[in-house]
Structures are given as C-alpha cells and as structure tokens.
Amino acid sequence: MDKSKYIEHPGIIKEISDNNVTVHFISKSACSKCHAKGFCGPMDESEKIVEVACDSSIYRQGEKVNVIMRASLGVKALL
C-alpha cells in the first residue's frame, strides 16, 4: 500500500449501529508540535465525527481505531 495515497486518522468509536460505526476525532492545528502550543489552548482543536460503513459486530464502543481512506476522497468527506 502506497501510504502517500492514503490519509489515516486515529479516533474513538462513540456509537455502533447495524452496519456503521460513528468515530470521533480530535483534529489539531498544524502548529500542534510548536513549543508554545500550551499558550494557544483548545481553540486550535476541533472535534470531527465520521460514520464508517463496516461490519460493526467486530467493534466495541470506546475502542480506539484508525480510519484510513484514499487521499482523493478527502474533499468528498468534507462535503
């Protein structure tokens, strides 16, 4: 798998339905690695919620997961 063609985000499963899981992500700004990030506070973070179609029977609420998608789908996911 060519990693440059994919986007990976860690998240936590918040809800599970028949064929979907709802994953919450904390998105941090590009300056999250800055040595002064403690002064910026939570304004640089935002919560994202994504529903993923999958075999939900293998997941548990609260489980940490990585969601991987093709980079070409990134714009579509935002819409």
DSSP file (Angstrom, degrees, kcal/mol; ACC not computed):
  #  RESIDUE AA STRUCTURE BP1 BP2  ACC     N-H-->O    O-->H-N    N-H-->O    O-->H-N    TCO  KAPPA ALPHA  PHI   PSI    X-CA   Y-CA   Z-CA
    1    1 A M              0   0    0      0, 0.0     2,-1.0     0, 0.0     3,-0.1   0.000 360.0 360.0 360.0 125.1    0.0    0.0    0.0
    2    2 A D    >   -     0   0    0      1,-0.2     3,-2.0     2,-0.0     4,-0.1  -0.697 360.0-160.3 -79.7 104.0    1.4    3.4   -1.1
    3    3 A K  G >  S+     0   0    0     -2,-1.0     3,-1.5     1,-0.3    -1,-0.2   0.724  83.8  69.5 -62.8 -22.6    0.9    5.5    2.1
    4    4 A S  G 3  S+     0   0    0      1,-0.3    -1,-0.3    -3,-0.1    -2,-0.0   0.693  96.6  54.1 -69.4 -16.2    1.2    8.7    0.2
    5    5 A K  G <  S+     0   0    0     -3,-2.0    66,-3.0    66,-0.1    67,-0.4   0.362 104.7  67.1 -96.0   4.0   -2.2    8.0   -1.5
    6    6 A Y  E <   -A   70   0A   0     -3,-1.5     2,-0.4    64,-0.3    64,-0.2  -0.895  64.3-147.2-127.9 154.2   -4.0    7.5    1.9
    7    7 A I  E     -A   69   0A   0     62,-3.0    62,-2.2    -2,-0.3     2,-0.4  -0.970  16.6-164.8-117.3 134.7   -5.0    9.6    4.9
    8    8 A E  E     +A   68   0A   0     -2,-0.4    60,-0.2    60,-0.2    58,-0.0  -0.981   8.0 179.3-125.2 131.4   -5.0    8.0    8.3
    9    9 A H  E     -A   67   0A   0     58,-2.3    58,-2.9    -2,-0.4     2,-0.2  -0.995  21.2-137.9-131.7 127.7   -6.7    9.4   11.4
   10   10 A P  E     +A   66   0A   0      0, 0.0    16,-0.4     0, 0.0     2,-0.3  -0.603  38.1 152.6 -78.7 145.4   -6.9    7.9   14.9
   11   11 A G  E     -A   65   0A   0     54,-2.9    54,-2.5    -2,-0.2     2,-0.4  -0.899  40.0-107.4-156.3-176.3  -10.3    8.2   16.6
   12   12 A I  E     -AB  64  24A   0     12,-2.0    12,-2.5    -2,-0.3     2,-0.4  -0.990  30.2-119.4-128.1 133.0  -12.6    6.6   19.2
   13   13 A I  E     + B   0  23A   0     50,-2.5    49,-3.4    -2,-0.4    10,-0.2  -0.583  35.1 169.6 -72.8 122.4  -15.8    4.7   18.4
   14   14 A K  E     +     0   0A   0      8,-3.0     2,-0.3    -2,-0.4    -1,-0.2   0.753  62.5  19.6-103.2 -33.5  -18.7    6.5   20.1
   15   15 A E  E     - B   0  22A   0      7,-1.2     7,-2.8    45,-0.1     2,-0.4  -0.982  58.6-160.1-140.9 150.6  -21.7    4.8   18.6
   16   16 A I  E     + B   0  21A   0     -2,-0.3     5,-0.2     5,-0.2     2,-0.2  -0.998  15.0 169.2-132.1 130.9  -22.4    1.5   16.9
   17   17 A S        -     0   0    0      3,-2.7     3,-0.3    -2,-0.4    39,-0.1  -0.637  54.3 -70.1-125.7-171.6  -25.4    0.6   14.7
   18   18 A D  S    S-     0   0    0      1,-0.2    38,-0.5    -2,-0.2    39,-0.2   0.896 124.3  -1.4 -50.7 -55.0  -26.2   -2.3   12.4
   19   19 A N  S    S+     0   0    0     36,-0.1    35,-2.0    37,-0.1     2,-0.3   0.104 123.9  67.0-126.9  21.8  -23.7   -1.6    9.6
   20   20 A N  E     - C   0  53A   0     -3,-0.3    -3,-2.7    33,-0.3     2,-0.4  -0.974  53.1-158.2-141.1 153.1  -22.0    1.6   10.8
   21   21 A V  E     -BC  16  52A   0     31,-1.9    31,-2.9    -2,-0.3     2,-0.6  -0.989  18.7-138.3-125.9 143.5  -19.7    2.9   13.5
   22   22 A T  E     -BC  15  51A   0     -7,-2.8    -8,-3.0    -2,-0.4    -7,-1.2  -0.903  22.0-165.4-102.5 121.4  -19.5    6.5   14.5
   23   23 A V  E     -BC  13  50A   0     27,-3.2    27,-2.6    -2,-0.6     2,-0.4  -0.903   6.7-152.6-112.4 132.1  -15.9    7.6   15.1
   24   24 A H  E     -BC  12  49A   0    -12,-2.5   -12,-2.0    -2,-0.4     2,-0.3  -0.868  13.8-170.9-103.5 136.2  -15.0   10.9   16.8
   25   25 A F  E     - C   0  48A   0     23,-3.0    23,-2.5    -2,-0.4     2,-0.6  -0.912  21.1-140.2-121.9 149.8  -11.6   12.6   16.0
   26   26 A I  E     - C   0  47A   0    -16,-0.4     2,-0.5    -2,-0.3    21,-0.2  -0.957  23.5-156.9-107.0 112.6   -9.9   15.5   17.7
   27   27 A S  E     - C   0  46A   0     19,-3.4    19,-2.2    -2,-0.6     2,-0.3  -0.786   7.8-161.2 -92.9 125.8   -8.4   17.5   14.9
   28   28 A K  E     - C   0  45A   0     -2,-0.5    17,-0.2    17,-0.2     4,-0.0  -0.775  21.7-105.0-108.0 152.8   -5.4   19.6   15.9
   29   29 A S    >   -     0   0    0     15,-1.3     3,-1.6    -2,-0.3    -1,-0.1  -0.149  36.4-101.5 -68.6 168.4   -4.0   22.6   14.0
   30   30 A A  G >  S+     0   0    0      1,-0.3     3,-0.5     2,-0.1    -1,-0.1   0.710 119.7  61.9 -64.6 -20.9   -0.8   22.4   12.0
   31   31 A C  G >   +     0   0    0      1,-0.2     3,-2.1     2,-0.1    -1,-0.3   0.222  66.2 113.7 -91.4  17.2    1.1   24.1   14.9
   32   32 A S  G <  S+     0   0    0     -3,-1.6    -1,-0.2     1,-0.3    -2,-0.1   0.706  75.3  53.6 -63.2 -18.7    0.4   21.3   17.3
   33   33 A K  G <  S+     0   0    0     -3,-0.5    -1,-0.3     3,-0.0    -2,-0.1   0.411  82.2 121.2 -94.1   2.1    4.1   20.5   17.5
   34   34 A C  S X  S-     0   0    0     -3,-2.1     3,-1.5     1,-0.1     4,-0.1  -0.341  70.3-128.6 -66.3 144.9    5.1   24.0   18.4
   35   35 A H  T 3  S+     0   0    0      1,-0.3     3,-0.3     2,-0.1    -1,-0.1   0.700 109.5  50.5 -67.0 -18.5    7.0   24.5   21.6
   36   36 A A  T >  S+     0   0    0      1,-0.2     3,-2.0    -5,-0.1     4,-0.5   0.168  71.6 116.6-103.5  17.3    4.5   27.2   22.6
   37   37 A K  G X>  +     0   0    0     -3,-1.5     4,-1.1     1,-0.3     3,-1.0   0.752  63.2  71.1 -60.6 -24.2    1.3   25.2   21.9
   38   38 A G  G 34 S+     0   0    0     -3,-0.3    -1,-0.3     1,-0.3    -2,-0.1   0.740  94.1  55.6 -63.9 -22.3    0.3   25.4   25.6
   39   39 A F  G <4 S+     0   0    0     -3,-2.0    -1,-0.3     1,-0.2    -2,-0.2   0.692 100.0  59.5 -82.7 -19.2   -0.5   29.1   25.2
   40   40 A C  T X4 S-     0   0    0     -3,-1.0     3,-0.7    -4,-0.5    -2,-0.2   0.860  85.8-174.1 -79.9 -36.9   -2.9   28.5   22.3
   41   41 A G  G ><  -     0   0    0     -4,-1.1     3,-1.4     1,-0.2    -1,-0.1  -0.227  50.2 -29.4  75.1-163.8   -5.3   26.3   24.2
   42   42 A P  G >  S+     0   0    0      0, 0.0     3,-1.7     0, 0.0    -1,-0.2   0.526 113.9  87.2 -71.4  -5.5   -8.4   24.4   22.9
   43   43 A M  G <  S+     0   0    0     -3,-0.7    -2,-0.1     1,-0.3    -3,-0.0   0.763  86.1  56.4 -64.8 -22.1   -9.1   27.0   20.1
   44   44 A D  G <  S+     0   0    0     -3,-1.4   -15,-1.3    -7,-0.1     2,-0.4   0.393  99.8  73.7 -89.7   3.6   -6.7   25.0   17.9
   45   45 A E  E <   +C   28   0A   0     -3,-1.7     2,-0.3   -17,-0.2   -17,-0.2  -0.901  55.8 178.4-117.9 146.2   -8.6   21.8   18.3
   46   46 A S  E     -C   27   0A   0    -19,-2.2   -19,-3.4    -2,-0.4     2,-0.4  -0.996  26.7-121.1-144.2 149.8  -11.9   20.8   16.9
   47   47 A E  E     -C   26   0A   0     -2,-0.3     2,-0.4   -21,-0.2   -21,-0.2  -0.742  24.9-167.0 -92.4 135.1  -14.0   17.6   17.1
   48   48 A K  E     -C   25   0A   0    -23,-2.5   -23,-3.0    -2,-0.4     2,-0.4  -0.933   4.1-157.6-119.0 144.6  -14.8   15.7   13.9
   49   49 A I  E     +C   24   0A   0     -2,-0.4     2,-0.4   -25,-0.2   -25,-0.2  -0.988  12.1 179.6-126.0 130.3  -17.4   13.0   13.6
   50   50 A V  E     -C   23   0A   0    -27,-2.6   -27,-3.2    -2,-0.4     2,-0.5  -0.993  20.3-144.8-132.1 135.5  -17.4   10.4   10.8
   51   51 A E  E     -C   22   0A   0     -2,-0.4     2,-0.5   -29,-0.2   -29,-0.2  -0.880  19.6-161.9 -97.2 130.2  -19.8    7.5   10.1
   52   52 A V  E     -C   21   0A   0    -31,-2.9   -31,-1.9    -2,-0.5     2,-0.5  -0.953  14.2-136.7-117.6 124.1  -18.0    4.5    8.7
   53   53 A A  E     +C   20   0A   0     -2,-0.5     2,-0.3   -33,-0.2   -33,-0.3  -0.673  54.0 118.1 -77.0 124.6  -19.8    1.7    6.9
   54   54 A C  S    S-     0   0    0    -35,-2.0     2,-1.4    -2,-0.5     3,-0.1  -0.956  77.5 -63.7-167.6 178.7  -18.4   -1.6    8.1
   55   55 A D    >   -     0   0    0     -2,-0.3     3,-1.5     1,-0.2   -36,-0.1  -0.694  50.5-171.9 -78.2  93.1  -19.1   -4.9    9.9
   56   56 A S  G >   +     0   0    0     -2,-1.4     3,-1.4   -38,-0.5    -1,-0.2   0.619  68.0  81.4 -69.0 -12.0  -19.9   -3.2   13.2
   57   57 A S  G 3  S+     0   0    0      1,-0.3    -1,-0.3   -39,-0.2   -38,-0.0   0.684  87.4  56.3 -68.6 -16.2  -20.1   -6.6   15.0
   58   58 A I  G <  S+     0   0    0     -3,-1.5     2,-0.3     2,-0.0    -1,-0.3   0.452  98.9  74.7 -95.0   0.5  -16.3   -6.7   15.4
   59   59 A Y    <   -     0   0    0     -3,-1.4     2,-0.3    -4,-0.1   -43,-0.0  -0.748  62.5-151.5-113.7 160.3  -16.0   -3.3   17.2
   60   60 A R    >   -     0   0    0     -2,-0.3     3,-1.9   -45,-0.0   -47,-0.3  -0.963  31.7 -97.9-129.0 146.2  -16.8   -2.0   20.7
   61   61 A Q  T 3  S+     0   0    0     -2,-0.3   -47,-0.2     1,-0.3     3,-0.1  -0.388 111.3  24.5 -61.0 136.1  -17.9    1.4   21.9
   62   62 A G  T 3  S+     0   0    0    -49,-3.4    -1,-0.3     1,-0.3     2,-0.1   0.319  88.9 140.4  89.2  -7.1  -14.9    3.3   23.3
   63   63 A E    <   -     0   0    0     -3,-1.9   -50,-2.5   -50,-0.1     2,-0.4  -0.455  53.9-124.3 -71.1 138.9  -12.4    1.3   21.2
   64   64 A K  E     +A   12   0A   0    -52,-0.2     2,-0.3    -2,-0.1   -52,-0.2  -0.711  40.5 170.3 -83.1 132.7   -9.5    3.3   19.6
   65   65 A V  E     -A   11   0A   0    -54,-2.5   -54,-2.9    -2,-0.4     2,-0.5  -0.908  32.7-130.3-137.4 163.6   -9.3    2.8   15.9
   66   66 A N  E     -A   10   0A   0     -2,-0.3     2,-0.6   -56,-0.2   -58,-0.0  -0.986  18.8-152.8-114.8 126.4   -7.5    4.2   12.8
   67   67 A V  E     -A    9   0A   0    -58,-2.9   -58,-2.3    -2,-0.5     2,-0.4  -0.883  14.0-169.5-100.0 125.7   -9.7    5.3    9.9
   68   68 A I  E     +A    8   0A   0     -2,-0.6     2,-0.3   -60,-0.2   -60,-0.2  -0.954  12.0 163.0-118.9 131.8   -7.8    5.0    6.6
   69   69 A M  E     -A    7   0A   0    -62,-2.2   -62,-3.0    -2,-0.4     2,-0.1  -0.964  45.4 -86.9-142.0 160.6   -9.2    6.5    3.3
   70   70 A R  E >   -A    6   0A   0     -2,-0.3     3,-1.9   -64,-0.2   -64,-0.3  -0.440  35.2-128.7 -64.6 138.8   -7.8    7.4   -0.1
   71   71 A A  G >  S+     0   0    0    -66,-3.0     3,-1.7     1,-0.3     4,-0.4   0.817 107.2  66.4 -59.3 -31.2   -6.5   10.9   -0.2
   72   72 A S  G 3  S+     0   0    0    -67,-0.4     4,-0.4     1,-0.3    -1,-0.3   0.689  96.7  55.9 -65.6 -17.3   -8.6   11.6   -3.3
   73   73 A L  G <> S+     0   0    0     -3,-1.9     4,-2.4     1,-0.2    -1,-0.3   0.468  80.4  93.8 -91.6  -2.7  -11.7   11.2   -1.1
   74   74 A G  H <> S+     0   0    0     -3,-1.7     4,-1.4    -4,-0.3    -1,-0.2   0.898  86.2  45.2 -58.8 -44.9  -10.6   13.8    1.4
   75   75 A V  H  > S+     0   0    0     -4,-0.4     4,-1.3    -3,-0.2    -1,-0.2   0.905 112.7  51.7 -66.3 -41.0  -12.5   16.7   -0.3
   76   76 A K  H  4 S+     0   0    0     -4,-0.4     3,-0.3     1,-0.2    -2,-0.2   0.890 106.5  54.9 -62.0 -39.2  -15.6   14.5   -0.7
   77   77 A A  H  < S+     0   0    0     -4,-2.4    -1,-0.2     1,-0.2    -2,-0.2   0.843 104.1  55.1 -64.1 -33.9  -15.5   13.6    3.0
   78   78 A L  H  <        0   0    0     -4,-1.4    -1,-0.2     1,-0.3    -2,-0.2   0.833 360.0 360.0 -68.2 -31.7  -15.5   17.3    3.9
   79   79 A L     <        0   0    0     -4,-1.3    -1,-0.3    -3,-0.3    -2,-0.2   0.486 360.0 360.0 -75.6 360.0  -18.7   17.9    2.0
